[in-house]
């Protein structure tokens, strides 16, 4: 995760057309990193973004508390000593400041955003709770609430669905089973999702909206929109 993040950050704003003309090389990565609009925090090769930092803070809290503790996660995210130990750059990236400032609160994102940020830090949750799928799915959604508004159902359900996929993979389910159009319905019947149905936009993905043989030409994109990113990830898989 950290390696992919470090390699991907310099290309966050790069278009497909640019990438086709300029295949990735070591020198290209270095040039992109130096010219990137976040270059004040990407001064050295290998530095990763806020998403990996938050995932590491989340994983550390799960291990230390033997479970999901929102207060402890917040504390881990906002304490400068903990943050720096994970090369923490969340507030640097969000506020565009050149220093790791001590901050007392985590900024929330509105429901309409449903960006991919919560999805990118999700992995520690289903990995930790995989023996209890219902808990894994529930806390996958709860982890999204750390930076999204309380009623951001779309963003939360993106994480619940993706968390379920990770748990199923850890239980040994094959690719065909994970990508089957009735995956969600089967897991719902088993109680993985409790009594709460998925947001209609997430249901479309679960039912195969990403299964487009034409890929990019049929709308598959790499953006910061959670639904679109989820489609792209599953299409690539």
N, C-alpha and C positions, 0 to 999 in steps of 0.2 A: 504494500500500500504506500509506504513512504517513498520507495524508489519510483513508483509510477507517478506519484504526486510531484516529486521533485523534477521529474522529466517533463511532466505535463504542464506545470504552472507557466513556464515561459511561452507556451503555445496557446494559452487560454483564449486569446482574442484572434488567433490566426484563422483565416477562412480556408475552406476546402481548396479553393482555387490556388491560394498561396502555397498550400502544402503540396499540391500536385506539381507545381513548378519548382518548388524548393524542398526536395526530399530531406529527411532528417539526417544530420551528421553532427559530430561532436562540435565542430566549429560553428555550425548553425545554431545549436543549442546555446553555446556561449554568447553568440551575437544577440540572439533573442533575449537571453537573460539580462544582458547589459542594457538593452534598449527598452525592456519591458517597463510599463508604467508603475510597477512595484519594485523597480530595481534597487530602491534604497533598502529593501529587506532581503533581496536575493543577491547579496554581494558575493556570496561564495557558491560554487557549484555544489549541488547536493542538498541545499536547504529546501525544506518542504513547507507547505502552506499551513494555514490555520486548521484545515480539515484533518490532516494527520495529527497535528498537535492536540486537537480536541479528542480524537479517537484514543490517543495515548492517555490523556487525562481521564477519559471515561473508563478505559480498561483498568487503570491503576485504582480508581475508586471501587470498581466492581470487585477487584481482588482484595482490597483492604477492608471493605465493608461486608464482604461475602454476600453481596446483593446490590440492588439498585437503590441508591440513596441520593435523591435530587440535591439535597443540601450539601452533601459531601462533594458531589460533582461540581456544583457551583463554586464551592470553596476551593477545590482543586484548580478550577479554571481561572479564578481571580487572584489567587495568591501568587505573588511575583516569583517566589522561590520555586514553587511547583511548575509554574509556567515556563520559566527559563530552563528548567531541567529537561523539558520536552521541546526545546527550540521554539517556544510558543510565540506565534506571530498573529494570532487572531485579531487583536485590537489594532495592531500595526496595519494589517490589511484593511480592516473595516474603516478605520479612522484616517488612514493615509499619513500617519505620523512616523517619524524616524526612530522612535524609541519605544521600548517595552514599558508602557505606563501602567501603574497600578490602577485597576478599575474595580469598582464595587458592584457593578451590575453587568449582566450580559444583555446586549441589545436584542430586541425581538424583531421578527420580520412579519409583515402583515399576511393574512390568510391568502390574499390574491397572488402572493409571490410564489409560494410552493417551489422554492428553488431546490437545487440538488445538494445543498450543504449538509442537511441532516442525513441524507442518504449516504454521503461520503464518509461520515464518521460512524456509521451504524454497526459495522461488523462485530465489535466487541460484545454487543448485547446478545445476538443470537448464538455466538460462540460460547458465551458464559451460560446461557439458559437452555442450551439445546436439548438437555434431558427432559425439559418440561416445555413442550412446544407452545402451550397456551400462555405461559409466562413469557416466553421468548417473543411471541407476537405482541403481547400486551406492552412489554417494556420497550420493544422496538418503537412503538408509537409514543410511549411516554418520553423516550429520549429525544424525540423530535420537539417536544414542548419546551425543551431547554432554551431554544432560540426562536421558536415560533409562537404566535398568539395561541391562547388556550383553545380557541374554537377553530383552529386551522385544520379542519378535517381532511382536506385533500393531502396536505403535506404529511400529516400523521398516518394516513392510510397508505400512502406510498411506502412509508417505512414499515408498516405492519406487513404488507404484502411481500416486500423484499426480504424482511426478516424471516418470513415463513419459507421462502425459497431457500435461504441459507440453511435453515434448520433441516429442511427436507433433504438437502444435499448432504448434510452431515449424517443424516440417518441412512444414507446409502441409496437414495432414489436416483434413478438414471435420468439423463438429460431429457429423454422423451417424456418422462413422467413430470418433470419440473415444468416443461413448456407446454404440457397438455392443456387444452382449453378448459377442461373441467378440474384443473388442479385446485383452484380456490374452493369450488363447491365440495370437493372431496374433503378438504381440510376443514371447511366450515362444519360439515357433518360430524367430523371427529372432535369438534370443540376447540380447534386451534384459535379461532377468531372470536370466541365467546358468543355473545348474542348480537354483536354489532357488525352490520354489513359494511362492505367497502364502499367508498365514494364511487359514484358512477363512472368517473373518468379512469379510476384505477381498475374498475371492473372491465372496461374496454381493453385495457392492456392485458389483464388476466385472461381475457377471451381471445387474445391473439391479434390485437390491432397492429402489432409490430411485425407480423409475419408478411413481409413485403419482399418479394424476390428482387425487385428493382433497387432496394436499399435507398441510397441517397436520392435517386431519381424519383422515388415514390414517397419521399418525405422524411426518411430517417435522418436525424440530425444530431450533432453534438453541441448542445447548448447548456445553459445554466438552469433551464426549466426542468423541474423534477420529473414530470410525466414524459417529456421528450427524451430526457436522459435515460429513464427507465426503459423506454422503448428501444433506444439505441443499444443499451447494454444487453438486453435480451436478444435483440436481432443479431448482435455480434456473437453472442454465446451460441 
